[in-house]
Every structure is written in C-alpha cells, then in structure tokens.
Amino acid sequence: MEQYRTEEEQVEALKKWWEENGRSTIVAVIVALGLGFGWQGWQKYQEGEGESASMSYQNMVQMLSTGEAESARALAEEIKLEYSRTTYAQFAALHLARLAVTDGDLATAEAELRWVLGRADKGSDTMQLAQLRLARVLAAAGDPQQALTILQSADPGSYAAAYQVATGDVLLMLERDDEARAAYDSALSLASRAEGQVNMAVLQQKLQSLSQVPPREIDIAASAGESEAAPEAPSADADTVPGEE
C-alpha cells in the first residue's frame, strides 16, 4: 500500500477515492440491507402462511370426520387457492380427488391428482401417493394400460407394496393373470416387511383366487391396517376398488 509523506496527501487521496467509489459503495450497502430485510420478511410471511394453511387444513379434516362433505370441499378449494405453495394445498387436493371418486366423477379426480403431481416435490411421499391414486383412477376410467405405465415407471418409495397390489389389479383387468399373480406375490413379500401398508386379508384372497396353492402364512392380524402419506393425508391402502380409497 502506498505510503503518504504528509497528512494532507492522505486526506486528498481519501477525497479522490470517495469521489470515484462512494456512490457505488452506498448503493451496494443499500442493496445488501434491502435483500437482508426482504429475506427476513419473506421468511416471516412463509411461516405465517404455513400456520394459516395448517389451521384451515385441520378444520377441513374435522369437517370430513363429521360428515360435512360439502363444507370440507369448499374449504379444500379455498386452501388450494390461498395456499397453493404449501403441502397442505396438495393434501387438500388429494381429499378433493377422494370426494370426486365417491361421487363417481373420475375426470375431476384425475384433474385433482394431476394438480398435485404438478406441485409435489419429486420423490416425496405426496407424489408417490398421487401417482398411485392416479393409476387407480385411470384404470377405473377404462384406461388400464396408461395406469400400468404409471405404476411400472414411477418410483414407489415407501409404497412399494401398495404399488404392487395396484399393479396386480390392473394386470387382472388386462387378463394377464400370471403377471398379476406375480405382482400380488411381490406385494405379499413387501408387505410382510412394511406393517400396515396394505390390507393383508384381501391380498391373501386375491392370491388364493389366482392359485390352487395356498399363499404363504403371514400374521394377518399384525399386518392389516392403513398407511398415511403425511400427517392427516388420505390413506394409501391399495386394496379397495380402483380409484380413491
């Protein structure tokens, strides 16, 4: 660094530097402060949005539990509109798909599930569940081949047993009994290591109907049950009629 001989030279150099760089320095400081405060504000906004979405979602679940289907449907639509960036909006859409299947409106169910798939994180439980249900809806709507393509190309993650059951169901629709039996047998092996994912009693019956050889003995009572995709999310049990559970 240059050494100045006098104090006057140092003052003069400082003035010159400020004239050349002072304005850009101030702008940089203002931008940095703005970004800092803006980020903090955005984080607070997201936290508030998440809390509001959670409260609305819990209210929707309560409405469903008390049989207020239409009120729950309206609130689910509101959650999708107001909190579309949150996972709660995706859960709400899953419930809307379930209600649509109950009403026999498979086109709306498909639209809701595709809405979820357009927003869910890749590889997340929500995406895996939505793919599974979309396959069942498509099969019920008369497109088992597309349903099979989804089931065989998707990463099932923690829902591997449920995917295999759904695959077996679709293969039966396509009259590919041997492949269906293999899928059910795979589901049986997977489910024995993933307690509660599928209805074991129904799975045993499906296998029995396709074979004269009794399936392997498994503790059905310990394995039967339903699984959840996420807190309060719809069940992933794949042993119901094609469509939503």
ABEGO torsion letter per residue (X at the ends): XBBBABAAAAAAAAAAAAAAAAAAAAAAAAAAAAAAAAAAAAAAAAAAAAAAAAAAAAAAAAAAAAGBAAAAAAAAAAAAAAAAABAAAAAAAAAAAAAAAAAGBAAAAAAAAAAAAAABBBGBAAAAAAAAAAAAAAAAAGBAAAAAAAAAABBAEAAAAAAAAAAAAAAAAAGBAAAAAAAAAAAAAAAAABBGABBAAAAAAAAAAABABBBBBBBAAAABEBBBABBGBBBABAABBBEBX
